[in-house]
Amino acid sequence: MMRRPLSVLLLLGSCLVAPAAFAASPPKQPEQGPGGADYPVSKVVKRAVGTASAATFAFHGAEPASAPRPVAVFFHSWGATNPALYGGWIDHLARKGWLVLFPRFQDVNRTRPADASALAASLVKSALDALASDDAARPDSGRVAYIGHLAGVPIALNLAAAAKDEGLPVPKLIFGAMPGGIASDPKARGILLSDLSAVDASTLLVTISGDRDYLPTDKAARRILKETEAVPASRKLFMRASSDDHGFPALTATLASPGSPKTDYDAAAIKVQPDPPRDPKQKNAWRWSADMALTGEQTILTAQLGNNPTDTLDYLAFWKTFDMAAEAAFAGRDGASLARDPKFVDMGTWSDGWPVRRLSAQMPKGQAEDEKPEKGPRRKLNLAPSETRQSLTEFLSGRS
């Protein structure tokens, strides 16, 4: 009596397991090159600069540096103050030879978004000053790149705009992953953008969104690319990573995709100097405000960062793309050179040879090109459907 139901259950179970067992697997980390695992550094130093309330975590190779190290400053999303949430990416950079700075510009439930940019600037400047004479860290102030995630993107831009006034090195590259958290006005919750026309014209600016929950990140990217007026269009790239469920596990480009948890980089395991005793006669000016607390969405997103698997999107959409963009920026090349390179948008192939959906990379058209008159009357032919003819210029100007 029990044999038939049991056999039916076994058959159903095998049907459920079979697709995963025989599905194509996604590409692994490349063995070498941009995004690759050819690491010259075997051991990474994990340390903190500053005190508990004003700490910057620093990561770099343990051996004395034979030459100054390029500097990557990582600006976390709102609420994601533990470097372990981005530990895979940080480890990749540090083992590639970078000095990685992770300024903890937010004390959750105590820091207002309006104060975050100034705090970040102070932390980065203090860390660079403290590490300038360190034989193992050896920051190269001529090769600095900023990485921002969500609210970390506008903070990175604010620091870039104020770099000369704050005594900070001008970043050659700003890499904005899933830009967001921008306040619409001074009274709104979020990071208020500075005058981005002050961002240096030599900066290479790359924004990258995912195809899941892309509307808010597209809106933020549109505003960033438009307001950085001094940066020519040839030095800007609007990029998008696509989800792909051809195989198993599927690749899903969400707001949490840049997260790559690695417990080796847990802040709790890094010794931070305590704050000096406060003078009891000094009046405490701190006051709580509602925007210090995380919203429900921010809390969920931070939890998702901690559970996000390190996968092909990390290796090829974020790590490789940043590596190539930094190399171009430090060599003085622009976004056009990257957009022309097929390796820049390539995402490899599934194990069955099927190509993973490629990244898209677009440059906005320059104003001079837009305003250039035609050489005499002629009839314009465009056989493409009207819905496919939207240019990035229309996208950036908000007419989409």
C-alpha positions as CSV (number, residue, x, y, z in Angstrom):
1,M,0.0,0.0,0.0
2,M,2.9,2.4,0.7
3,R,5.1,1.6,-2.3
4,R,3.2,3.6,-4.8
5,P,3.0,6.9,-2.8
6,L,6.7,6.6,-1.9
7,S,7.7,6.0,-5.5
8,V,5.6,9.0,-6.6
9,L,7.3,11.2,-3.9
10,L,10.8,10.0,-5.0
11,L,9.9,10.7,-8.6
12,L,8.7,14.2,-7.8
13,G,11.8,14.9,-5.7
14,S,14.1,13.8,-8.5
15,C,12.3,16.1,-10.9
16,L,12.9,19.0,-8.6
17,V,16.6,18.2,-8.1
18,A,17.4,17.4,-11.7
19,P,17.2,20.9,-13.1
20,A,19.7,22.2,-10.6
21,A,22.0,19.2,-11.0
22,F,22.1,19.5,-14.8
23,A,21.8,23.3,-15.1
24,A,24.7,25.3,-16.5
25,S,26.9,27.0,-13.8
26,P,27.9,30.6,-14.0
27,P,31.5,31.8,-14.7
28,K,34.0,31.7,-11.8
29,Q,36.5,34.4,-10.9
30,P,39.1,34.8,-13.7
31,E,42.5,33.4,-12.9
32,Q,44.2,36.6,-13.9
33,G,43.8,40.1,-15.2
34,P,41.1,42.6,-14.2
35,G,38.8,41.0,-11.6
36,G,41.1,38.0,-11.5
37,A,42.7,36.0,-8.7
38,D,46.4,36.6,-9.6
39,Y,47.1,38.3,-6.3
40,P,50.6,39.5,-5.6
41,V,49.7,40.1,-1.9
42,S,49.2,37.0,0.3
43,K,48.6,38.6,3.6
44,V,46.4,41.7,4.3
45,V,46.9,44.0,7.3
46,K,43.6,45.0,8.8
47,R,43.8,48.1,11.1
48,A,41.9,51.1,12.3
49,V,43.0,54.7,12.1
50,G,41.4,57.1,14.6
51,T,39.2,56.4,17.6
52,A,35.9,54.6,18.1
53,S,33.7,57.6,17.2
54,A,35.9,58.6,14.2
55,A,37.4,55.5,12.7
56,T,38.7,54.7,9.3
57,F,39.5,51.0,8.6
58,A,42.6,50.5,6.5
59,F,43.6,47.4,4.5
60,H,46.8,46.8,2.6
61,G,49.5,44.2,2.1
62,A,51.6,43.3,5.1
63,E,55.0,43.6,3.4
64,P,56.6,47.0,3.1
65,A,55.5,48.5,-0.2
66,S,58.2,48.7,-2.9
67,A,56.3,51.6,-4.5
68,P,53.5,53.9,-3.3
69,R,50.1,52.1,-3.3
70,P,47.1,53.3,-5.3
71,V,44.3,54.3,-2.9
72,A,40.7,53.1,-3.0
73,V,38.3,54.9,-0.7
74,F,35.2,52.8,-0.1
75,F,32.0,54.7,0.9
76,H,29.5,52.3,2.3
77,S,25.7,52.5,1.9
78,W,23.6,54.0,4.7
79,G,23.6,51.6,7.6
80,A,26.3,49.2,6.2
81,T,29.1,50.4,8.5
82,N,30.8,47.1,8.8
83,P,33.5,46.5,6.2
84,A,32.8,42.8,6.3
85,L,29.7,43.4,4.2
86,Y,32.0,44.4,1.3
87,G,34.8,42.1,2.5
88,G,35.2,40.2,-0.8
89,W,35.7,43.3,-2.8
90,I,38.0,44.9,-0.2
91,D,40.1,41.7,-0.1
92,H,40.3,41.7,-3.9
93,L,41.6,45.2,-3.9
94,A,44.0,44.9,-1.0
95,R,45.5,41.7,-2.5
96,K,45.9,43.4,-5.8
97,G,48.2,45.9,-4.1
98,W,45.8,48.7,-3.2
99,L,45.6,50.6,0.0
100,V,41.8,50.5,0.8
101,L,40.3,53.0,3.2
102,F,36.8,52.4,4.6
103,P,35.8,55.6,6.5
104,R,33.0,54.8,9.0
105,F,31.2,58.1,8.5
106,Q,28.0,57.0,10.2
107,D,27.3,56.0,13.8
108,V,23.9,54.3,13.3
109,N,21.1,56.1,15.2
110,R,23.5,59.0,16.0
111,T,24.6,60.5,12.7
112,R,22.5,62.8,10.5
113,P,22.8,62.4,6.7
114,A,23.4,66.1,6.5
115,D,26.6,65.7,8.5
116,A,28.0,62.5,6.8
117,S,29.9,64.2,4.0
118,A,31.9,66.5,6.3
119,L,32.6,63.6,8.6
120,A,33.8,61.4,5.7
121,A,36.1,64.2,4.5
122,S,37.6,64.6,7.9
123,L,38.1,60.8,8.3
124,V,39.8,60.4,4.9
125,K,42.1,63.3,5.4
126,S,43.1,62.1,8.9
127,A,43.7,58.6,7.6
128,L,45.9,59.7,4.7
129,D,47.9,61.9,7.0
130,A,48.4,59.2,9.5
131,L,49.5,56.6,6.9
132,A,51.6,58.9,4.8
133,S,54.9,57.8,6.4
134,D,53.9,54.2,7.0
135,D,56.2,51.8,5.0
136,A,53.5,49.2,4.4
137,A,50.6,51.5,3.6
138,R,52.5,54.2,1.5
139,P,49.4,56.0,-0.1
140,D,50.0,57.4,-3.5
141,S,48.1,60.7,-3.5
142,G,48.3,60.9,-7.3
143,R,46.4,57.6,-7.8
144,V,43.2,57.9,-5.8
145,A,39.8,56.3,-6.7
146,Y,36.5,56.5,-4.9
147,I,34.0,53.6,-4.7
148,G,30.5,54.4,-3.5
149,H,27.5,52.2,-3.0
150,L,24.0,53.7,-2.8
151,A,24.2,56.7,-0.3
152,G,28.0,56.3,-0.5
153,V,27.9,57.6,-4.1
154,P,26.7,61.1,-3.3
155,I,29.2,61.3,-0.4
156,A,32.0,60.3,-2.7
157,L,30.9,63.1,-5.1
158,N,30.7,65.7,-2.4
159,L,34.2,64.9,-1.3
160,A,35.4,65.0,-4.9
161,A,33.8,68.5,-5.3
162,A,35.4,69.7,-2.1
163,A,38.8,68.0,-2.5
164,K,40.8,71.1,-3.1
165,D,39.2,73.1,-0.3
166,E,39.5,70.2,2.1
167,G,43.1,69.4,1.3
168,L,42.2,66.0,-0.1
169,P,43.8,64.5,-3.2
170,V,41.6,64.8,-6.3
171,P,40.3,61.4,-7.2
172,K,41.0,60.2,-10.8
173,L,38.0,57.9,-10.7
174,I,34.6,57.9,-9.0
175,F,32.9,54.5,-9.4
176,G,29.3,54.7,-8.3
177,A,27.5,51.4,-7.7
178,M,23.7,51.6,-7.5
179,P,23.7,55.4,-6.7
180,G,21.0,56.5,-4.4
181,G,20.2,58.1,-1.1
182,I,20.2,61.6,-2.5
183,A,18.0,64.2,-0.8
184,S,15.6,66.0,-3.1
185,D,15.9,69.2,-1.0
186,P,17.5,70.4,2.2
187,K,14.5,69.3,4.3
188,A,14.3,65.8,2.8
189,R,15.9,62.7,4.2
190,G,19.1,61.7,2.5
191,I,22.5,63.1,1.4
192,L,22.3,66.6,0.1
193,L,24.5,67.0,-3.0
194,S,27.1,69.8,-3.1
195,D,27.8,71.9,-6.2
196,L,29.0,69.1,-8.4
197,S,30.3,71.5,-11.0
198,A,33.3,71.7,-8.8
199,V,34.2,68.0,-9.6
200,D,37.5,68.2,-11.5
201,A,37.3,67.9,-15.2
202,S,40.0,65.2,-15.3
203,T,37.8,62.8,-13.3
204,L,36.6,59.6,-14.9
205,L,33.0,59.1,-13.6
206,V,31.3,55.7,-13.9
207,T,27.8,54.8,-12.6
208,I,26.5,51.3,-12.7
209,S,23.0,50.1,-11.9
210,G,21.3,46.7,-11.9
211,D,18.2,45.8,-13.8
212,R,16.3,45.1,-10.6
213,D,14.9,48.1,-8.8
214,Y,16.7,50.3,-11.4
215,L,14.3,53.3,-11.4
216,P,15.7,55.0,-8.3
217,T,19.3,54.3,-9.3
218,D,18.7,55.5,-12.8
219,K,17.2,58.7,-11.5
220,A,20.2,59.3,-9.2
221,A,22.7,58.5,-12.0
222,R,20.9,60.9,-14.4
223,R,21.2,63.7,-11.9
224,I,24.9,63.0,-11.1
225,L,25.9,62.8,-14.7
226,K,24.0,66.0,-15.5
227,E,25.3,68.1,-12.5
228,T,29.0,67.2,-12.9
229,E,29.1,69.9,-15.6
230,A,32.9,70.4,-15.7
231,V,33.5,66.7,-16.5
232,P,33.3,66.2,-20.3
233,A,30.9,63.7,-21.7
234,S,33.8,61.6,-22.9
235,R,34.8,61.0,-19.3
236,K,31.3,59.7,-18.1
237,L,29.8,56.3,-18.4
238,F,26.3,55.1,-17.6
239,M,26.4,51.3,-17.1
240,R,23.9,48.6,-16.3
241,A,24.4,45.0,-15.1
242,S,21.7,42.5,-16.2
243,S,20.2,39.6,-14.4
244,D,20.5,36.2,-16.0
245,D,18.7,33.0,-15.1
246,H,20.0,30.8,-17.9
247,G,21.7,28.5,-15.4
248,F,21.9,27.8,-11.7
249,P,22.4,29.7,-9.5
250,A,20.8,32.6,-11.3
251,L,22.5,36.0,-11.4
252,T,20.3,38.7,-10.0
253,A,21.4,42.4,-10.3
254,T,19.8,44.0,-7.2
255,L,20.6,47.0,-5.1
256,A,22.5,44.6,-2.8
257,S,24.6,43.0,-5.6
258,P,27.9,45.0,-4.7
259,G,27.9,43.3,-1.3
260,S,30.4,40.4,-0.9
261,P,30.4,39.4,2.8
262,K,33.7,38.1,4.2
263,T,34.0,37.6,7.9
264,D,37.7,38.1,7.8
265,Y,37.0,41.8,7.5
266,D,34.5,42.1,10.5
267,A,34.9,45.4,12.3
268,A,34.5,43.6,15.6
269,A,37.8,41.8,15.0
270,I,39.8,45.0,14.3
271,K,41.1,46.9,17.3
272,V,39.9,50.5,17.5
273,Q,41.3,53.0,20.0
274,P,38.7,54.2,22.5
275,D,37.7,57.8,22.5
276,P,39.5,60.0,25.1
277,P,37.5,60.8,28.2
278,R,35.0,63.7,27.7
279,D,35.5,66.8,29.7
280,P,32.5,66.7,32.2
281,K,32.4,70.5,32.0
282,Q,31.9,70.5,28.3
283,K,28.2,70.7,27.2
284,N,26.9,67.9,25.1
285,A,25.4,69.5,22.0
286,W,24.2,66.2,20.4
287,R,20.5,66.0,19.8
288,W,18.6,63.1,18.3
289,S,16.6,63.5,15.1
290,A,14.4,61.1,13.2
291,D,16.6,60.9,10.1
292,M,19.4,59.3,12.2
293,A,17.4,56.1,12.4
294,L,17.4,53.6,9.6
295,T,14.2,53.3,7.6
296,G,12.7,49.8,7.2
297,E,14.0,49.7,3.6
298,Q,17.5,50.5,4.7
299,T,17.4,47.9,7.5
300,I,16.3,45.2,5.0
301,L,18.9,46.2,2.4
302,T,21.7,46.0,5.0
303,A,20.5,42.5,5.9
304,Q,20.5,41.6,2.2
305,L,24.1,42.8,1.9
306,G,25.1,40.4,4.6
307,N,23.4,37.5,2.8
308,N,24.4,38.4,-0.8
309,P,26.6,35.6,-2.4
310,T,29.9,36.6,-4.0
311,D,29.3,35.6,-7.6
312,T,29.9,36.4,-11.3
313,L,28.4,39.8,-10.9
314,D,31.0,40.7,-8.3
315,Y,33.9,39.3,-10.3
316,L,33.0,40.7,-13.7
317,A,30.4,43.4,-13.3
318,F,32.0,45.3,-10.3
319,W,35.6,44.1,-9.6
320,K,36.7,43.7,-13.2
321,T,34.9,46.9,-14.3
322,F,36.5,48.9,-11.5
323,D,39.9,47.5,-12.1
324,M,39.8,48.4,-15.8
325,A,38.3,51.9,-15.1
326,A,41.0,52.6,-12.6
327,E,43.7,51.5,-15.0
328,A,42.3,53.8,-17.6
329,A,41.8,56.7,-15.2
330,F,45.4,56.6,-13.9
331,A,46.7,56.4,-17.5
332,G,44.7,59.5,-18.5
333,R,42.3,57.6,-20.8
334,D,38.6,58.5,-21.0
335,G,35.4,56.6,-21.0
336,A,35.4,56.2,-24.8
337,S,38.4,53.9,-24.6
338,L,36.6,51.7,-22.1
339,A,33.3,51.6,-24.1
340,R,35.2,50.5,-27.2
341,D,36.9,47.6,-25.4
342,P,34.8,44.5,-25.7
343,K,36.4,43.0,-22.5
344,F,35.0,45.9,-20.5
345,V,31.4,44.7,-20.9
346,D,32.0,41.0,-21.4
347,M,30.6,38.8,-18.6
348,G,32.0,35.4,-19.8
349,T,30.0,32.3,-20.5
350,W,27.9,29.7,-18.6
351,S,29.5,26.3,-18.4
352,D,27.5,25.2,-21.4
353,G,29.1,27.9,-23.6
354,W,26.0,30.2,-23.5
355,P,27.2,33.9,-23.0
356,V,26.1,35.6,-19.9
357,R,24.2,38.8,-20.5
358,R,26.7,41.6,-21.1
359,L,27.0,44.9,-19.4
360,S,25.8,48.0,-21.2
361,A,28.1,51.1,-21.2
362,Q,26.9,54.4,-22.7
363,M,28.4,57.8,-22.9
364,P,26.3,61.0,-22.9
365,K,26.6,63.1,-26.0
366,G,28.4,66.4,-25.5
367,Q,26.5,69.6,-25.6
368,A,28.6,70.9,-28.5
369,E,27.7,67.8,-30.5
370,D,24.1,68.2,-29.7
371,E,24.0,71.8,-30.9
372,K,26.1,71.2,-34.0
373,P,24.0,72.3,-37.0
374,E,23.6,70.0,-40.0
375,K,25.5,70.7,-43.2
376,G,22.5,71.6,-45.3
377,P,19.0,70.2,-45.6
378,R,18.5,66.5,-45.8
379,R,16.0,63.9,-45.0
380,K,16.7,61.8,-41.9
381,L,16.1,58.1,-42.2
382,N,15.6,56.0,-39.1
383,L,14.1,52.6,-39.7
384,A,14.2,51.6,-36.0
385,P,10.9,51.6,-34.0
386,S,10.3,54.8,-32.2
387,E,10.5,53.2,-28.8
388,T,14.1,52.2,-29.4
389,R,15.4,55.5,-30.6
390,Q,15.8,57.2,-27.2
391,S,19.3,58.5,-26.8
392,L,21.2,58.8,-23.6
393,T,21.0,62.6,-23.9
394,E,17.2,62.3,-23.6
395,F,17.7,60.0,-20.7
396,L,20.0,62.4,-18.9
397,S,17.8,65.4,-19.5
398,G,14.8,63.7,-17.8
399,R,12.6,63.4,-20.9
400,S,12.3,59.6,-20.6
